[in-house]
Amino acid sequence: MATYKDNQKNQRDYGSTNNALGVSDHHVERRPSFSGSQIVSKFLSEHDKPKFTTDNETLIHALKGNIGPGMLAMPEAFKNAGLWVGLVLTPVLGLICVHCMFLLVTCSKELCKKAKVASLSYEESAKACFEHGPEGCKKYANAVGYLIKTFLIITQLGFCCVYFVFIPQNLKQAIDCMTTSGTGLSQLAYQGIVIIPILLICYIPQLKHLAPVSLVASVIQAVGIVFILYYVVKDLPEVREQVPAFAGWGAMPLFFSAAIYAFEGIGLVLPLENKMKTPEHFRGPVGVLSTAMGIILCLFTAMGFFGYLQYGTAVQGSITLNLPSREPLSQAVKILISIAVYMTYPLQIYVPFEILTPFVVRRFDDRKKIIAEYVFRTLLVLFTFVLAVVIPNVGLFINLIGAVSSSTLALIFPPVIDLITFWPDKGKYNWRLIKNVFILIVGLLGFVTGTVSSVQAIIDFFINGDESPPFEC
């Protein structure tokens, strides 16, 4: 387990924390190993002055880290739940996810005392919880740490696959409608075009150089979301039969998967709290986390409800694909959101880079390590590209990632960690045990049913093709 002293030693050995990925100017042998959560923490520290973040800065980081394509998929999630059922279940599911975030923060602080360290990441907290838990749990500590790392990798690569579908789809719609007769290029052609700029930005070896990119992406994304909300509330139709209150039990797992994908920001919670000047302000009923997630919960619910009410059953995997195709404003919004997502891609894939690269480059001598690293970066980006080409549908990717990875990280592990950390304290009248078992059952039920439904939807996609209405300018 990486301790605070170990991290300080890594920084001294390497010379500076400015090289956020630990990529040496000469060779990769000296690369310190950081977890996925530590990478986010280091990224935050590199563009925040002073070193630790204020409450407002942390709030902005929390909002920026949770708002993305998942929010734009909420209208389709409502389609799978029904208008009024979605309006009720979205806040309920969101509150459960927020509660799990609080569980993780509370357990991490308790485990820091037991492990005698300053801070712990998500995977380190899980490992420490098993190490310091009941005797029968200790032998599983390493396996749990690796398991969470695996799900982090799957989640981040899944995000990148979504981006490889999201960007070309929106660019194609916008550019085709901006020209008189269209470009004649297919979505696959657009995917092939965007792969070069994505590769180039992913070759940047230091996260500190991406800090300005991240800032620009945040501003662009905020502007785009404001205009999207304008479109979904503009001239709203009356509630009609085509927008049912309840869509039926069969599609509920897909709603669960998409909603969990949208709310799954739990990997960012501990790095944010660890970098605060006043970490005691992070928790609490009116703390930074509650405020950020309250805003996010309102935005996601509004986007889902009004987006589904506006476009009905024609709503697509990203609400941007439903915006009026001929209006210059909607075309600009699609391009802006695509640029913002493009700028976010390298931040999403750096976690898999950092976790997996050491296992690859150690097989090569010093002269070939840099070459091996950049070849591996290329192959990993191409891997996400191939998956996106095979399944060129944003909604299908979001449902599968939400069911498999997001439900595991957001709902399954936090109650387990809480139970083991405070065992044998089960709370008065066993309230802690009952509550955590309930959340665990919800997570497992969503994992199983969501995965099965998502896989079935993907199989149907291959057999019957895309059921979305053909796009016309």
C-alpha positions as CSV (number, residue, x, y, z in Angstrom):
1,M,0.0,0.0,0.0
2,A,1.3,3.4,-0.9
3,T,1.7,5.6,2.2
4,Y,2.1,9.3,2.4
5,K,5.8,8.9,3.1
6,D,6.2,6.6,0.1
7,N,4.5,9.2,-2.2
8,Q,6.8,12.0,-0.8
9,K,9.8,9.7,-1.4
10,N,8.6,9.1,-5.0
11,Q,8.4,12.8,-5.5
12,R,11.9,13.5,-4.2
13,D,13.4,10.6,-6.2
14,Y,11.8,11.9,-9.3
15,G,12.5,15.5,-8.7
16,S,9.1,17.1,-8.9
17,T,5.4,16.4,-9.0
18,N,5.1,18.4,-12.1
19,N,5.7,15.3,-14.2
20,A,2.3,14.0,-13.3
21,L,2.5,10.7,-15.2
22,G,6.0,10.0,-13.9
23,V,7.4,9.9,-17.5
24,S,11.1,10.4,-17.3
25,D,12.9,12.7,-19.7
26,H,15.5,10.0,-20.2
27,H,13.8,6.6,-19.6
28,V,10.8,5.1,-17.9
29,E,12.6,3.0,-15.3
30,R,12.2,5.7,-12.7
31,R,8.4,6.0,-13.1
32,P,6.7,6.0,-9.7
33,S,3.6,3.9,-9.6
34,F,0.3,5.8,-8.9
35,S,-3.2,4.5,-8.6
36,G,-6.0,5.8,-10.7
37,S,-7.3,8.0,-7.9
38,Q,-3.8,9.3,-7.2
39,I,-3.5,10.4,-10.8
40,V,-6.6,12.6,-10.5
41,S,-5.3,13.9,-7.2
42,K,-2.0,14.9,-8.8
43,F,-3.7,16.5,-11.7
44,L,-5.7,18.6,-9.3
45,S,-2.6,19.7,-7.4
46,E,-0.8,20.8,-10.6
47,H,-3.1,23.5,-11.7
48,D,-4.4,24.7,-8.3
49,K,-2.7,27.6,-6.6
50,P,-2.0,27.2,-3.7
51,K,-1.4,23.5,-3.5
52,F,-4.6,22.6,-1.7
53,T,-7.9,23.5,-3.1
54,T,-10.5,25.8,-1.6
55,D,-14.1,24.8,-1.0
56,N,-15.3,26.5,-4.2
57,E,-12.4,25.0,-6.3
58,T,-13.3,21.6,-5.0
59,L,-17.0,22.2,-5.9
60,I,-16.0,23.1,-9.4
61,H,-13.8,20.0,-9.8
62,A,-16.7,17.8,-8.5
63,L,-19.1,19.3,-11.0
64,K,-16.6,19.0,-13.8
65,G,-15.8,15.4,-13.0
66,N,-19.4,14.2,-12.9
67,I,-21.0,16.0,-15.8
68,G,-20.4,14.4,-19.2
69,P,-22.0,12.2,-21.8
70,G,-23.8,10.3,-19.0
71,M,-25.9,13.4,-18.4
72,L,-26.8,13.7,-22.1
73,A,-28.0,10.0,-22.0
74,M,-30.5,10.6,-19.2
75,P,-33.5,11.3,-21.6
76,E,-33.0,7.8,-23.1
77,A,-32.8,6.4,-19.5
78,F,-36.2,8.0,-18.8
79,K,-37.5,6.3,-21.9
80,N,-36.6,2.9,-20.4
81,A,-38.3,3.8,-17.1
82,G,-41.2,6.0,-18.1
83,L,-41.7,9.7,-17.5
84,W,-43.0,9.7,-14.0
85,V,-41.2,6.6,-12.8
86,G,-38.0,8.0,-14.0
87,L,-38.7,11.3,-12.2
88,V,-39.1,9.4,-9.0
89,L,-36.4,6.8,-9.3
90,T,-33.6,9.1,-10.6
91,P,-33.4,11.1,-7.3
92,V,-33.7,7.9,-5.3
93,L,-30.9,6.2,-7.1
94,G,-28.8,9.4,-7.0
95,L,-29.2,9.6,-3.3
96,I,-28.1,6.0,-2.8
97,C,-25.0,6.7,-4.9
98,V,-24.3,9.9,-2.9
99,H,-24.7,7.9,0.4
100,C,-22.2,5.4,-0.9
101,M,-19.8,8.2,-1.6
102,F,-20.2,9.3,2.0
103,L,-19.6,5.7,3.2
104,L,-16.4,5.6,1.3
105,V,-15.1,8.9,2.7
106,T,-16.0,7.9,6.2
107,C,-14.4,4.5,5.9
108,S,-11.3,5.9,4.3
109,K,-10.7,8.3,7.3
110,E,-11.2,5.4,9.8
111,L,-8.8,3.2,7.8
112,C,-6.2,6.0,7.6
113,K,-6.1,5.9,11.4
114,K,-5.7,2.1,11.5
115,A,-3.0,2.1,8.7
116,K,-1.3,5.2,10.1
117,V,-1.2,7.0,6.8
118,A,-2.3,10.5,5.7
119,S,-4.7,9.5,2.9
120,L,-5.9,6.5,0.9
121,S,-7.3,6.1,-2.6
122,Y,-10.4,4.0,-3.4
123,E,-8.5,0.8,-4.1
124,E,-6.1,1.4,-1.2
125,S,-9.1,1.9,1.2
126,A,-10.6,-1.4,0.0
127,K,-7.3,-3.2,0.5
128,A,-6.8,-1.7,3.9
129,C,-10.3,-2.5,5.0
130,F,-9.6,-6.2,4.3
131,E,-6.2,-6.1,5.9
132,H,-7.5,-4.6,9.1
133,G,-10.8,-6.4,9.1
134,P,-11.8,-9.8,10.6
135,E,-9.2,-12.5,10.3
136,G,-11.0,-14.3,7.5
137,C,-10.9,-11.2,5.3
138,K,-7.1,-10.6,5.4
139,K,-6.2,-13.2,2.8
140,Y,-8.4,-11.4,0.2
141,A,-6.9,-7.9,0.6
142,N,-4.6,-8.1,-2.4
143,A,-7.2,-9.6,-4.6
144,V,-9.8,-6.9,-3.7
145,G,-7.2,-4.2,-4.6
146,Y,-6.5,-5.7,-8.0
147,L,-10.3,-6.2,-8.6
148,I,-11.1,-2.6,-8.0
149,K,-8.2,-1.5,-10.2
150,T,-9.6,-3.8,-12.9
151,F,-13.0,-2.2,-12.7
152,L,-11.4,1.2,-12.8
153,I,-9.6,0.3,-16.0
154,I,-12.8,-1.2,-17.5
155,T,-14.8,1.9,-16.6
156,Q,-12.2,4.4,-18.0
157,L,-11.8,2.5,-21.3
158,G,-15.5,2.2,-21.5
159,F,-15.8,6.0,-21.2
160,C,-13.2,6.3,-24.0
161,C,-15.3,4.0,-26.2
162,V,-18.3,6.2,-25.6
163,Y,-16.3,9.2,-26.6
164,F,-15.2,7.5,-29.9
165,V,-18.9,7.1,-30.8
166,F,-20.2,10.4,-29.4
167,I,-17.7,12.7,-31.2
168,P,-18.1,11.3,-34.7
169,Q,-21.9,11.1,-34.5
170,N,-22.3,14.7,-33.4
171,L,-19.7,16.0,-35.9
172,K,-21.3,14.1,-38.7
173,Q,-24.8,15.5,-38.0
174,A,-23.5,19.1,-37.6
175,I,-21.1,19.2,-40.6
176,D,-23.5,17.3,-43.0
177,C,-26.2,19.8,-42.2
178,M,-23.9,22.8,-42.6
179,T,-23.0,21.8,-46.1
180,T,-25.5,22.1,-49.1
181,S,-25.5,18.5,-50.1
182,G,-23.7,16.8,-47.2
183,T,-20.2,15.4,-47.1
184,G,-21.1,11.9,-48.1
185,L,-18.9,10.5,-45.3
186,S,-20.1,7.7,-43.1
187,Q,-19.9,7.6,-39.3
188,L,-17.0,5.2,-39.7
189,A,-15.2,7.7,-41.9
190,Y,-15.6,10.4,-39.2
191,Q,-14.3,7.9,-36.6
192,G,-11.3,7.3,-38.8
193,I,-10.8,11.1,-39.1
194,V,-10.9,11.8,-35.3
195,I,-8.6,9.0,-34.4
196,I,-5.5,11.0,-35.5
197,P,-6.2,14.1,-33.3
198,I,-7.1,11.8,-30.4
199,L,-3.8,9.9,-30.8
200,L,-1.8,13.1,-30.9
201,I,-3.3,14.6,-27.7
202,C,-2.8,11.2,-26.0
203,Y,0.9,11.4,-26.7
204,I,1.3,14.3,-24.4
205,P,3.3,12.7,-21.6
206,Q,2.5,15.1,-18.7
207,L,-0.9,15.9,-17.3
208,K,0.2,19.4,-16.3
209,H,0.3,20.3,-20.0
210,L,-3.4,19.3,-20.2
211,A,-4.5,21.7,-17.4
212,P,-5.3,24.6,-19.8
213,V,-7.0,22.1,-22.1
214,S,-9.2,20.9,-19.3
215,L,-10.1,24.4,-18.4
216,V,-11.1,25.2,-21.9
217,A,-13.1,22.0,-22.2
218,S,-15.0,22.8,-19.0
219,V,-16.0,26.3,-20.3
220,I,-17.1,24.9,-23.7
221,Q,-19.0,22.1,-22.0
222,A,-20.8,24.5,-19.7
223,V,-21.9,26.7,-22.6
224,G,-23.1,23.7,-24.6
225,I,-25.2,22.3,-21.7
226,V,-26.9,25.7,-21.2
227,F,-28.0,25.7,-24.9
228,I,-29.1,22.0,-24.7
229,L,-31.3,22.8,-21.7
230,Y,-32.7,25.7,-23.7
231,Y,-33.7,23.3,-26.5
232,V,-35.2,20.6,-24.2
233,V,-37.5,23.1,-22.4
234,K,-38.4,25.2,-25.5
235,D,-42.0,24.8,-26.6
236,L,-42.6,21.7,-24.4
237,P,-45.5,19.6,-25.6
238,E,-48.2,18.3,-23.2
239,V,-47.8,14.9,-21.6
240,R,-49.2,12.4,-24.1
241,E,-49.6,8.7,-24.5
242,Q,-46.4,8.4,-26.5
243,V,-44.6,9.3,-23.3
244,P,-45.9,6.7,-20.8
245,A,-45.6,7.1,-17.1
246,F,-44.1,3.6,-16.7
247,A,-42.3,1.9,-19.6
248,G,-42.6,-1.6,-18.1
249,W,-40.4,-3.9,-16.1
250,G,-38.5,-5.2,-19.1
251,A,-36.6,-2.0,-19.8
252,M,-36.0,-1.1,-16.1
253,P,-32.5,-2.7,-16.0
254,L,-31.4,-0.4,-18.9
255,F,-32.7,2.6,-17.0
256,F,-30.7,1.5,-13.9
257,S,-27.5,1.0,-16.0
258,A,-27.7,4.4,-17.7
259,A,-28.5,6.2,-14.4
260,I,-25.6,4.5,-12.6
261,Y,-23.3,5.4,-15.4
262,A,-24.3,9.0,-15.1
263,F,-23.9,9.1,-11.3
264,E,-20.7,7.1,-11.0
265,G,-18.2,9.7,-9.9
266,I,-17.1,7.8,-6.8
267,G,-13.5,7.4,-7.9
268,L,-13.1,11.2,-7.8
269,V,-14.4,11.6,-4.2
270,L,-11.3,10.7,-2.2
271,P,-8.8,12.6,-4.3
272,L,-11.0,15.7,-4.1
273,E,-11.3,15.4,-0.3
274,N,-7.6,14.7,0.2
275,K,-6.6,17.9,-1.7
276,M,-8.8,20.3,0.2
277,K,-7.5,23.0,2.6
278,T,-10.4,22.3,4.9
279,P,-11.4,18.6,4.3
280,E,-13.9,18.8,7.2
281,H,-16.0,21.0,4.9
282,F,-16.3,18.1,2.3
283,R,-18.8,16.1,4.3
284,G,-21.9,17.1,6.1
285,P,-25.5,18.0,5.0
286,V,-24.4,21.3,3.5
287,G,-20.8,20.3,2.7
288,V,-19.1,20.4,-0.7
289,L,-20.0,16.9,-1.7
290,S,-23.7,17.3,-0.8
291,T,-23.8,20.7,-2.6
292,A,-22.1,19.3,-5.8
293,M,-24.2,16.2,-5.9
294,G,-27.4,18.1,-5.2
295,I,-26.7,20.3,-8.3
296,I,-25.8,17.3,-10.4
297,L,-29.0,15.4,-9.2
298,C,-31.2,18.4,-10.2
299,L,-29.4,18.8,-13.6
300,F,-29.6,15.1,-14.5
301,T,-33.2,14.8,-13.5
302,A,-34.2,17.9,-15.4
303,M,-32.3,16.8,-18.5
304,G,-33.9,13.3,-18.4
305,F,-37.5,14.5,-17.7
306,F,-37.6,17.4,-20.1
307,G,-35.5,15.7,-22.8
308,Y,-37.9,12.7,-22.8
309,L,-41.0,14.9,-22.7
310,Q,-39.7,17.0,-25.6
311,Y,-38.6,14.1,-28.0
312,G,-40.6,11.1,-26.7
313,T,-39.7,7.7,-28.0
314,A,-37.5,9.2,-30.7
315,V,-35.0,10.2,-28.1
316,Q,-31.5,8.9,-28.8
317,G,-28.5,7.7,-26.8
318,S,-27.3,11.3,-26.6
319,I,-29.8,14.2,-26.5
320,T,-27.5,16.2,-28.8
321,L,-28.5,13.9,-31.6
322,N,-32.1,15.0,-31.3
323,L,-31.4,18.8,-31.5
324,P,-32.9,20.5,-34.6
325,S,-30.5,19.6,-37.4
326,R,-31.0,22.8,-39.6
327,E,-30.5,25.4,-36.9
328,P,-27.0,27.0,-36.8
329,L,-27.2,27.2,-33.0
330,S,-27.8,23.4,-32.6
331,Q,-25.0,22.7,-35.1
332,A,-22.7,24.9,-33.1
333,V,-23.7,23.1,-29.9
334,K,-22.9,19.7,-31.3
335,I,-19.5,20.9,-32.4
336,L,-18.8,22.5,-29.1
337,I,-19.8,19.5,-27.1
338,S,-17.7,17.3,-29.4
339,I,-14.7,19.5,-28.9
340,A,-15.1,19.4,-25.1
341,V,-15.4,15.6,-25.1
342,Y,-12.4,15.3,-27.3
343,M,-10.4,17.4,-24.9
344,T,-11.5,15.2,-22.0
345,Y,-10.5,11.9,-23.7
346,P,-6.8,12.0,-22.7
347,L,-7.7,12.5,-19.0
348,Q,-10.0,9.5,-19.1
349,I,-7.4,7.2,-20.7
350,Y,-4.5,8.2,-18.5
351,V,-5.7,6.0,-15.7
352,P,-5.4,2.8,-17.8
353,F,-2.1,4.2,-19.2
354,E,-0.6,4.6,-15.7
355,I,-1.8,1.3,-14.3
356,L,-0.9,-0.9,-17.3
357,T,2.2,0.8,-18.8
358,P,4.7,-0.4,-16.1
359,F,3.7,-4.0,-16.8
360,V,4.4,-3.5,-20.5
361,V,7.6,-1.5,-20.5
362,R,9.5,-3.5,-17.9
363,R,10.0,-6.2,-20.5
364,F,12.2,-3.9,-22.6
365,D,15.7,-2.4,-22.0
366,D,16.2,1.3,-21.3
367,R,16.7,2.3,-24.9
368,K,13.4,0.8,-26.0
369,K,11.2,1.7,-23.0
370,I,10.0,5.0,-24.5
371,I,9.2,3.4,-27.8
372,A,7.4,0.6,-26.1
373,E,5.4,3.1,-24.1
374,Y,4.2,5.1,-27.0
375,V,3.4,1.9,-29.0
376,F,1.3,0.8,-26.1
377,R,-0.5,4.1,-25.9
378,T,-1.3,3.8,-29.6
379,L,-2.6,0.3,-29.2
380,L,-4.8,1.2,-26.2
381,V,-6.4,4.1,-28.1
382,L,-6.9,1.9,-31.1
383,F,-8.5,-0.8,-28.9
384,T,-11.2,1.7,-27.8
385,F,-11.5,2.8,-31.4
386,V,-12.2,-0.8,-32.6
387,L,-14.8,-1.4,-29.9
388,A,-16.5,1.8,-30.8
389,V,-16.5,0.8,-34.5
390,V,-18.0,-2.6,-33.6
391,I,-20.8,-1.1,-31.5
392,P,-21.4,2.4,-32.9
393,N,-24.2,3.3,-30.5
394,V,-23.7,5.5,-27.5
395,G,-26.6,4.2,-25.5
396,L,-25.5,0.6,-25.8
397,F,-22.1,1.4,-24.5
398,I,-23.4,3.5,-21.6
399,N,-25.8,0.8,-20.5
400,L,-23.1,-1.9,-20.5
401,I,-20.5,0.1,-18.7
402,G,-23.1,1.3,-16.2
403,A,-24.2,-2.3,-15.5
404,V,-20.8,-4.0,-15.3
405,S,-18.4,-1.4,-13.8
406,S,-20.3,1.6,-12.5
407,S,-22.7,-0.5,-10.4
408,T,-19.7,-2.4,-8.9
409,L,-17.7,0.7,-8.0
410,A,-20.7,2.9,-6.9
411,L,-23.0,0.4,-5.2
412,I,-21.4,-3.0,-4.4
413,F,-18.0,-2.2,-2.9
414,P,-18.9,0.8,-0.7
415,P,-21.4,-1.1,1.6
416,V,-19.0,-4.1,1.8
417,I,-16.1,-1.8,2.8
418,D,-18.3,-0.1,5.4
419,L,-19.4,-3.4,6.9
420,I,-15.9,-4.8,7.2
421,T,-14.3,-1.5,8.4
422,F,-16.6,-1.2,11.4
423,W,-17.2,-4.9,12.0
424,P,-18.5,-6.2,14.5
425,D,-20.4,-2.9,15.0
426,K,-23.7,-3.5,13.1
427,G,-25.4,-0.5,14.5
428,K,-28.4,-0.1,16.9
429,Y,-31.0,-2.7,15.9
430,N,-28.6,-3.9,13.2
431,W,-29.4,-0.7,11.2
432,R,-25.9,-0.6,9.6
433,L,-26.1,-4.2,8.6
434,I,-29.6,-4.0,7.2
435,K,-29.0,-0.8,5.3
436,N,-25.7,-2.0,3.7
437,V,-27.2,-5.3,2.8
438,F,-30.1,-3.5,1.1
439,I,-27.7,-1.3,-1.0
440,L,-25.6,-4.4,-1.8
441,I,-28.7,-6.3,-3.0
442,V,-29.7,-3.3,-5.2
443,G,-26.2,-3.1,-6.7
444,L,-26.1,-6.9,-7.4
445,L,-29.6,-6.9,-8.8
446,G,-28.7,-4.0,-11.1
447,F,-25.4,-5.6,-12.0
448,V,-27.0,-8.9,-13.1
449,T,-30.2,-7.7,-14.7
450,G,-28.4,-4.7,-16.3
451,T,-25.6,-6.8,-17.8
452,V,-28.1,-9.3,-19.2
453,S,-30.3,-6.6,-20.7
454,S,-27.3,-4.7,-22.1
455,V,-25.9,-7.8,-23.7
456,Q,-29.3,-8.7,-25.2
457,A,-29.6,-5.2,-26.6
458,I,-26.2,-5.4,-28.2
459,I,-27.1,-8.8,-29.7
460,D,-30.3,-7.3,-31.0
461,F,-28.3,-4.4,-32.5
462,F,-26.1,-6.9,-34.5
463,I,-29.1,-8.9,-35.6
464,N,-31.6,-6.2,-36.4
465,G,-29.4,-3.2,-36.9
466,D,-29.8,0.3,-35.4
467,E,-33.5,1.0,-34.6
468,S,-32.9,4.7,-34.3
469,P,-34.8,6.8,-37.0
470,P,-32.6,7.7,-40.0
471,F,-31.1,11.1,-39.7
472,E,-32.1,13.8,-42.1
473,C,-31.0,17.5,-42.2
